[in-house]
Amino acid sequence: MLLVEQITPYEKVENWLIAYTDWKARLEYAQTELTHIPGLTKALHEVAIYGCGQRNDTLLRTVIHRLEITEYEIPFLKSRIGLIEYAFSALTPEERRFIQLRYQDQLAFAIVMDRLGLSRRAFFYHRKRILQKIYRKIKSRTALLEYDPFDEK
């Protein structure tokens, strides 16, 4: 019987780990932006009533954009963040520290090696093993991380 080894896409996993901080920031911003919806909808109705029936297109677009945030972007970001945090559950505290320093703080590998007391060989061994653990934990759900309709090209 031939066993096929699962190939870990290390670069993709690293990109997801780097993007994780950005996704959290985008979620926080989107949630903050939603606090203005009640005032915007009130202003939209006032423009329609007092503006001879002409709605302010900019205001309408803003309301529609914020509704899209509520319906699509926030749940999408929460799912992505939750998936990465689920993957973190497979890691030890030392491995999480490695992820924090290397991918979330985006420190150079030499600095990470120094802070964790790792040789160059040990650094790359840990990196490979950690990325494999993360990928194995979420490999059946990676489509959520690979597709982003909200990314600016």
N, CA, C and O of each residue as an XYZ file, in Angstrom:
612
protein
N       0.842     -1.181      0.000
C       0.000      0.000      0.000
C       0.885      1.240      0.000
O       1.835      1.338      0.776
N       0.563      2.182     -0.875
C       1.349      3.391     -1.026
C       0.680      4.522     -0.263
O      -0.493      4.815     -0.490
N       1.414      5.158      0.639
C       0.887      6.293      1.379
C       1.296      7.580      0.682
O       2.460      7.766      0.330
N       0.333      8.459      0.489
C       0.615      9.743     -0.132
C       0.731     10.773      0.978
O      -0.213     10.993      1.737
N       1.880     11.393      1.068
C       2.102     12.404      2.095
C       1.397     13.693      1.697
O       1.484     14.138      0.553
N       0.700     14.280      2.656
C       0.017     15.547      2.412
C       1.060     16.652      2.292
O       1.868     16.848      3.199
N       1.044     17.360      1.192
C       2.001     18.438      0.980
C       1.442     19.707      1.623
O       0.308     20.105      1.358
N       2.242     20.321      2.457
C       1.840     21.550      3.138
C       2.256     22.748      2.288
O       3.434     22.892      1.961
N       1.301     23.611      1.927
C       1.647     24.823      1.171
C       2.162     25.905      2.137
O       1.414     26.792      2.546
N       3.432     25.813      2.484
C       4.012     26.672      3.519
C       3.800     28.159      3.247
O       3.460     28.917      4.155
N       4.000     28.570      2.009
C       3.860     29.992      1.678
C       2.424     30.476      1.904
O       2.215     31.571      2.426
N       1.441     29.669      1.516
C       0.041     30.044      1.738
C      -0.258     30.167      3.218
O      -0.893     31.129      3.651
N       0.198     29.196      3.994
C      -0.062     29.228      5.435
C       0.586     30.469      6.049
O      -0.015     31.128      6.897
N       1.796     30.783      5.628
C       2.458     31.994      6.135
C       1.672     33.247      5.748
O       1.528     34.160      6.561
N       1.168     33.298      4.527
C       0.371     34.453      4.097
C      -0.897     34.589      4.934
O      -1.294     35.703      5.278
N      -1.537     33.465      5.267
C      -2.730     33.522      6.118
C      -2.385     34.040      7.500
O      -3.132     34.829      8.077
N      -1.265     33.602      8.027
C      -0.864     34.034      9.365
C      -0.513     35.517      9.389
O      -0.793     36.206     10.370
N       0.092     36.005      8.330
C       0.393     37.435      8.239
C      -0.897     38.230      8.065
O      -1.052     39.297      8.658
N      -1.821     37.719      7.255
C      -3.084     38.421      6.994
C      -4.016     38.416      8.207
O      -4.895     39.271      8.306
N      -3.842     37.484      9.113
C      -4.699     37.356     10.299
C      -4.820     38.687     11.052
O      -5.923     39.080     11.433
N      -3.711     39.374     11.268
C      -3.731     40.657     11.980
C      -4.524     41.687     11.183
O      -5.281     42.468     11.760
N      -4.355     41.693      9.868
C      -5.097     42.618      9.014
C      -6.594     42.312      9.060
O      -7.414     43.229      9.115
N      -6.952     41.021      9.039
C      -8.371     40.649      9.110
C      -8.983     41.131     10.417
O     -10.118     41.606     10.431
N      -8.253     41.015     11.501
C      -8.761     41.477     12.796
C      -8.952     42.987     12.789
O      -9.947     43.488     13.313
N      -8.014     43.711     12.202
C      -8.123     45.168     12.116
C      -9.305     45.574     11.227
O     -10.049     46.496     11.560
N      -9.472     44.876     10.092
C     -10.607     45.165      9.201
C     -11.934     44.906      9.897
O     -12.881     45.676      9.735
N     -12.008     43.834     10.666
C     -13.234     43.521     11.397
C     -13.540     44.611     12.411
O     -14.679     45.065     12.516
N     -12.531     45.029     13.154
C     -12.733     46.081     14.150
C     -13.196     47.375     13.488
O     -14.108     48.035     13.985
N     -12.569     47.742     12.363
C     -12.965     48.946     11.648
C     -14.403     48.827     11.124
O     -15.188     49.766     11.254
N     -14.746     47.683     10.537
C     -16.094     47.479      9.998
C     -17.137     47.584     11.098
O     -18.199     48.173     10.893
N     -16.848     47.022     12.253
C     -17.798     47.096     13.363
C     -17.932     48.527     13.864
O     -19.023     48.944     14.253
N     -16.849     49.281     13.861
C     -16.901     50.685     14.266
C     -17.713     51.492     13.266
O     -18.501     52.358     13.646
N     -17.516     51.205     11.994
C     -18.222     51.925     10.943
C     -19.729     51.724     11.041
O     -20.497     52.615     10.680
N     -20.150     50.584     11.518
C     -21.580     50.292     11.621
C     -22.290     51.125     12.674
O     -23.515     51.240     12.635
N     -21.569     51.698     13.596
C     -22.220     52.505     14.633
C     -22.905     53.730     14.053
O     -23.747     54.332     14.719
N     -22.567     54.115     12.828
C     -23.157     55.304     12.208
C     -24.397     54.996     11.383
O     -25.005     55.926     10.853
N     -24.797     53.755     11.251
C     -25.949     53.408     10.404
C     -27.245     54.077     10.856
O     -27.943     54.628     10.005
N     -27.614     54.067     12.142
C     -28.894     54.705     12.501
C     -28.958     56.175     12.092
O     -29.986     56.619     11.580
N     -27.901     56.930     12.302
C     -27.884     58.332     11.904
C     -27.941     58.508     10.399
O     -28.573     59.442      9.907
N     -27.295     57.633      9.671
C     -27.310     57.724      8.213
C     -28.692     57.457      7.642
O     -29.142     58.162      6.739
N     -29.364     56.438      8.166
C     -30.695     56.136      7.625
C     -31.670     57.259      7.949
O     -32.538     57.575      7.134
N     -31.542     57.865      9.123
C     -32.394     59.006      9.471
C     -32.127     60.158      8.502
O     -33.066     60.773      7.995
N     -30.864     60.449      8.246
C     -30.510     61.519      7.318
C     -31.013     61.212      5.920
O     -31.446     62.120      5.210
N     -30.966     59.957      5.510
C     -31.436     59.566      4.194
C     -32.930     59.844      4.049
O     -33.368     60.362      3.022
N     -33.707     59.506      5.064
C     -35.150     59.764      5.016
C     -35.442     61.264      5.032
O     -36.356     61.718      4.344
N     -34.683     62.034      5.805
C     -34.896     63.478      5.842
C     -34.607     64.111      4.492
O     -35.329     65.016      4.075
N     -33.578     63.663      3.805
C     -33.261     64.184      2.478
C     -34.397     63.858      1.522
O     -34.767     64.689      0.692
N     -34.953     62.662      1.628
C     -36.051     62.269      0.739
C     -37.293     63.105      1.012
O     -38.022     63.457      0.084
N     -37.536     63.422      2.264
C     -38.742     64.186      2.616
C     -38.582     65.664      2.279
O     -39.464     66.258      1.659
N     -37.473     66.256      2.680
C     -37.290     67.697      2.530
C     -36.551     68.090      1.256
O     -36.468     69.278      0.942
N     -36.028     67.153      0.537
C     -35.250     67.458     -0.667
C     -36.052     67.249     -1.931
O     -35.479     66.884     -2.957
N     -37.355     67.465     -1.900
C     -38.231     67.319     -3.056
C     -38.151     65.907     -3.627
O     -38.210     65.722     -4.843
N     -38.020     64.939     -2.775
C     -38.017     63.559     -3.222
C     -36.697     63.068     -3.790
O     -36.598     61.903     -4.175
N     -35.688     63.913     -3.854
C     -34.387     63.518     -4.394
C     -33.500     63.000     -3.261
O     -33.085     63.754     -2.381
N     -33.227     61.724     -3.306
C     -32.341     61.157     -2.286
C     -30.902     61.495     -2.626
O     -30.523     61.579     -3.794
N     -30.123     61.683     -1.601
C     -28.702     61.961     -1.757
C     -28.010     60.652     -2.138
O     -27.943     59.727     -1.329
N     -27.495     60.573     -3.371
C     -26.888     59.334     -3.860
C     -25.687     58.908     -3.032
O     -25.499     57.716     -2.787
N     -24.880     59.853     -2.601
C     -23.706     59.519     -1.802
C     -24.135     58.912     -0.477
O     -23.568     57.916     -0.029
N     -25.119     59.503      0.134
C     -25.642     59.002      1.400
C     -26.258     57.618      1.213
O     -26.045     56.730      2.039
N     -27.012     57.429      0.146
C     -27.620     56.133     -0.142
C     -26.549     55.065     -0.357
O     -26.657     53.958      0.169
N     -25.513     55.402     -1.133
C     -24.422     54.445     -1.352
C     -23.727     54.073     -0.047
O     -23.340     52.920      0.149
N     -23.570     55.050      0.843
C     -22.932     54.784      2.131
C     -23.781     53.832      2.967
O     -23.255     52.903      3.580
N     -25.089     54.063      2.992
C     -25.992     53.176      3.741
C     -25.941     51.766      3.158
O     -25.850     50.791      3.905
N     -25.997     51.650      1.837
C     -25.946     50.334      1.184
C     -24.621     49.648      1.494
O     -24.595     48.453      1.788
N     -23.514     50.401      1.431
C     -22.194     49.833      1.729
C     -22.165     49.298      3.164
O     -21.638     48.213      3.407
N     -22.709     50.027      4.086
C     -22.675     49.578      5.481
C     -23.590     48.387      5.714
O     -23.310     47.549      6.571
N     -24.673     48.302      4.966
C     -25.520     47.114      5.062
C     -24.792     45.891      4.494
O     -24.918     44.785      5.021
N     -24.034     46.100      3.419
C     -23.222     45.008      2.871
C     -22.181     44.544      3.883
O     -21.889     43.352      3.984
N     -21.627     45.486      4.624
C     -20.664     45.143      5.675
C     -21.332     44.218      6.689
O     -20.753     43.215      7.108
N     -22.557     44.571      7.077
C     -23.279     43.772      8.070
C     -23.602     42.382      7.544
O     -23.450     41.393      8.260
N     -24.045     42.305      6.302
C     -24.500     41.040      5.742
C     -23.368     40.127      5.276
O     -23.477     38.906      5.387
N     -22.289     40.701      4.757
C     -21.263     39.891      4.115
C     -19.881     39.987      4.759
O     -19.304     38.978      5.165
N     -19.361     41.202      4.848
C     -17.960     41.336      5.247
C     -17.700     40.914      6.685
O     -16.743     40.184      6.942
N     -18.516     41.348      7.619
C     -18.283     40.999      9.028
C     -18.381     39.491      9.250
O     -17.486     38.926      9.878
N     -19.425     38.810      8.765
C     -19.441     37.350      8.957
C     -18.263     36.643      8.278
O     -17.729     35.670      8.810
N     -17.862     37.136      7.107
C     -16.741     36.549      6.383
C     -15.449     36.694      7.186
O     -14.699     35.730      7.337
N     -15.192     37.882      7.694
C     -13.990     38.115      8.491
C     -14.015     37.315      9.783
O     -12.994     36.759     10.189
N     -15.165     37.252     10.430
C     -15.275     36.463     11.667
C     -14.986     34.986     11.393
O     -14.350     34.315     12.207
N     -15.446     34.487     10.262
C     -15.184     33.089      9.913
C     -13.702     32.847      9.694
O     -13.158     31.852     10.171
N     -13.045     33.749      8.976
C     -11.612     33.611      8.727
C     -10.810     33.664     10.022
O      -9.943     32.825     10.263
N     -11.107     34.652     10.841
C     -10.399     34.815     12.114
C     -10.632     33.596     12.994
O      -9.704     33.082     13.618
N     -11.872     33.142     13.038
C     -12.200     31.961     13.841
C     -11.464     30.722     13.363
O     -11.040     29.898     14.174
N     -11.311     30.585     12.059
C     -10.606     29.425     11.511
C      -9.122     29.445     11.896
O      -8.554     28.415     12.259
N      -8.512     30.611     11.815
C      -7.099     30.723     12.218
C      -6.968     30.475     13.721
O      -6.040     29.793     14.154
N      -7.877     31.015     14.508
C      -7.813     30.789     15.955
C      -8.055     29.320     16.296
O      -7.477     28.800     17.250
N      -8.896     28.662     15.531
C      -9.096     27.217     15.687
C      -7.782     26.481     15.404
O      -7.422     25.547     16.121
N      -7.077     26.901     14.368
C      -5.786     26.286     14.041
C      -4.779     26.503     15.167
O      -3.960     25.628     15.446
N      -4.839     27.664     15.812
C      -3.934     27.941     16.924
C      -4.150     26.973     18.087
O      -3.244     26.766     18.894
N      -5.325     26.386     18.178
C      -5.597     25.444     19.279
C      -4.739     24.188     19.184
O      -4.618     23.450     20.162
N      -4.147     23.937     18.030
C      -3.270     22.777     17.851
C      -1.849     23.056     18.331
O      -1.018     22.150     18.376
N      -1.570     24.307     18.688
C      -0.207     24.707     19.022
C       0.030     24.774     20.532
O      -0.884     25.019     21.320
N       1.271     24.550     20.894
C       1.687     24.717     22.287
C       1.906     26.213     22.539
O       1.992     26.984     21.583
N       1.996     26.635     23.794
C       2.273     28.054     24.063
C       3.583     28.540     23.411
O       3.650     29.676     22.939
N       4.608     27.699     23.384
C       5.867     28.090     22.754
C       5.695     28.281     21.248
O       6.279     29.192     20.660
N       4.891     27.417     20.632
C       4.633     27.538     19.192
C       3.799     28.785     18.900
O       4.010     29.448     17.885
N       2.859     29.102     19.778
C       2.070     30.333     19.606
C       2.961     31.569     19.719
O       2.768     32.554     19.006
N       3.922     31.505     20.609
C       4.877     32.618     20.763
C       5.672     32.798     19.465
O       5.908     33.925     19.028
N       6.076     31.702     18.864
C       6.784     31.741     17.576
C       5.902     32.435     16.534
O       6.366     33.326     15.824
N       4.645     32.031     16.444
C       3.698     32.624     15.482
C       3.526     34.110     15.756
O       3.524     34.925     14.834
N       3.382     34.454     17.024
C       3.205     35.862     17.402
C       4.386     36.706     16.925
O       4.197     37.739     16.282
N       5.576     36.271     17.236
C       6.766     37.044     16.876
C       6.991     37.108     15.370
O       7.246     38.178     14.817
N       6.896     35.965     14.716
C       7.253     35.895     13.293
C       6.182     36.447     12.369
O       6.495     37.182     11.432
N       4.925     36.108     12.616
C       3.871     36.440     11.647
C       2.967     37.590     12.079
O       2.548     38.385     11.238
N       2.665     37.693     13.338
C       1.798     38.786     13.758
C       2.587     40.066     14.021
O       2.166     41.152     13.625
N       3.733     39.935     14.690
C       4.601     41.099     14.885
C       5.494     41.337     13.669
O       6.084     42.407     13.528
N       5.590     40.345     12.799
C       6.358     40.384     11.548
C       7.822     40.756     11.765
O       8.393     41.579     11.051
N       8.405     40.119     12.777
C       9.817     40.341     13.048
C      10.660     39.485     12.105
O      10.233     38.416     11.670
N      11.838     39.961     11.804
C      12.767     39.209     10.950
C      13.140     37.904     11.648
O      13.166     37.826     12.876
N      13.429     36.885     10.845
C      13.696     35.588     11.449
C      14.902     35.626     12.376
O      14.947     34.880     13.354
N      15.887     36.485     12.089
C      17.067     36.585     12.963
C      16.674     37.090     14.352
O      17.218     36.631     15.357
N      15.740     38.025     14.410
C      15.274     38.555     15.694
C      14.482     37.488     16.442
O      14.642     37.329     17.653
N      13.636     36.761     15.732
C      12.861     35.683     16.338
C      13.795     34.612     16.881
O      13.601     34.116     17.991
N      14.802     34.259     16.103
C      15.778     33.260     16.549
C      16.437     33.716     17.850
O      16.588     32.930     18.785
N      16.822     34.971     17.903
C      17.483     35.513     19.082
C      16.550     35.508     20.299
O      16.938     35.089     21.390
N      15.319     35.979     20.094
C      14.367     36.055     21.217
C      13.974     34.685     21.751
O      13.733     34.529     22.948
N      13.907     33.699     20.876
C      13.518     32.355     21.301
C      14.715     31.454     21.588
O      14.549     30.309     22.009
N      15.910     31.967     21.361
C      17.109     31.187     21.622
C      17.247     29.984     20.700
O      17.632     28.898     21.134
N      16.930     30.183     19.425
C      16.986     29.099     18.445
C      18.166     29.284     17.503
O      18.535     30.405     17.156
N      18.744     28.171     17.101
C      19.739     28.216     16.029
C      18.976     28.381     14.716
O      17.754     28.238     14.673
N      19.703     28.680     13.659
C      19.070     28.820     12.334
C      18.367     27.525     11.936
O      17.243     27.543     11.436
N      19.036     26.418     12.161
C      18.460     25.109     11.824
C      17.203     24.837     12.652
O      16.196     24.368     12.120
N      17.261     25.130     13.946
C      16.099     24.916     14.820
C      14.935     25.827     14.430
O      13.773     25.422     14.477
N      15.260     27.062     14.045
C      14.215     28.000     13.622
C      13.427     27.428     12.448
O      12.197     27.391     12.478
N      14.135     26.987     11.419
C      13.449     26.489     10.225
C      12.766     25.147     10.478
O      11.745     24.847      9.858
N      13.312     24.349     11.369
C      12.649     23.106     11.753
C      11.321     23.419     12.454
O      10.290     22.831     12.128
N      11.355     24.349     13.420
C      10.126     24.729     14.137
C       9.107     25.361     13.189
O       7.914     25.064     13.258
N       9.584     26.227     12.311
C       8.697     26.887     11.348
C       7.947     25.843     10.520
O       6.725     25.903     10.383
N       8.685     24.903      9.982
C       8.075     23.878      9.131
C       7.072     23.041      9.929
O       5.964     22.789      9.456
N       7.445     22.618     11.111
C       6.574     21.778     11.938
C       5.304     22.534     12.350
O       4.214     21.962     12.326
N       5.431     23.804     12.724
C       4.284     24.621     13.140
C       3.338     24.849     11.961
O       2.123     24.712     12.107
N       3.884     25.194     10.804
C       3.043     25.422      9.626
C       2.313     24.141      9.224
O       1.160     24.195      8.796
N       2.973     22.998      9.357
C       2.319     21.720      9.072
C       1.163     21.470     10.044
O       0.088     21.035      9.631
N       1.382     21.741     11.328
C       0.324     21.537     12.322
C      -0.891     22.419     12.027
O      -2.033     21.968     12.113
N      -0.630     23.666     11.684
C      -1.726     24.589     11.365
C      -2.478     24.106     10.139
O      -3.708     24.067     10.137
N      -1.755     23.744      9.110
C      -2.404     23.307      7.874
C      -3.219     22.036      8.091
O      -4.343     21.931      7.600
N      -2.672     21.082      8.812
C      -3.413     19.839      9.078
C      -4.704     20.107      9.839
O      -5.710     19.436      9.610
N      -4.683     21.066     10.726
C      -5.861     21.376     11.535
C      -6.989     21.967     10.682
O      -8.162     21.719     10.961
N      -6.652     22.742      9.651
C      -7.687     23.464      8.888
C      -7.738     23.114      7.402
O      -8.440     23.779      6.641
N      -7.011     22.088      6.978
C      -6.882     21.828      5.537
C      -8.210     21.612      4.823
O      -8.309     21.910      3.633
N      -9.224     21.109      5.499
C     -10.506     20.879      4.831
C     -11.314     22.169      4.667
O     -12.339     22.174      3.986
N     -10.863     23.250      5.281
C     -11.613     24.510      5.233
C     -10.816     25.662      4.618
O     -11.205     26.821      4.765
N      -9.737     25.372      3.950
C      -8.851     26.435      3.468
C      -9.448     27.306      2.365
O      -8.935     28.394      2.105
N     -10.503     26.862      1.721
C     -11.128     27.676      0.667
C     -11.573     29.019      1.226
O     -11.525     30.027      0.522
N     -12.003     29.047      2.472
C     -12.417     30.287      3.124
C     -11.254     31.277      3.205
O     -11.463     32.487      3.127
N     -10.057     30.777      3.357
C      -8.887     31.638      3.491
C      -8.315     32.058      2.140
O      -7.640     33.083      2.039
N      -8.583     31.277      1.119
C      -8.014     31.556     -0.195
C      -8.857     32.517     -1.024
O      -8.336     33.156     -1.938
N     -10.131     32.629     -0.729
C     -11.035     33.482     -1.500
C     -11.396     34.714     -0.687
O     -11.798     34.596      0.471
N     -11.258     35.888     -1.276
C     -11.646     37.118     -0.590
C     -12.267     38.093     -1.578
O     -11.547     38.745     -2.334
N     -13.566     38.203     -1.584
C     -14.239     39.114     -2.516
C     -14.019     40.587     -2.150
O     -14.324     41.473     -2.948
N     -13.489     40.855     -0.946
C     -13.332     42.230     -0.501
C     -11.914     42.753     -0.658
O     -11.665     43.933     -0.412
N     -10.978     41.901     -1.061
C      -9.599     42.360     -1.239
C      -9.529     43.380     -2.372
O     -10.095     43.181     -3.447
N      -8.824     44.470     -2.107
C      -8.594     45.458     -3.156
C      -7.450     44.951     -4.014
O      -6.388     44.593     -3.505
N      -7.672     44.925     -5.292
C      -6.662     44.443     -6.241
C      -5.670     45.525     -6.553
O      -4.744     45.307     -7.334
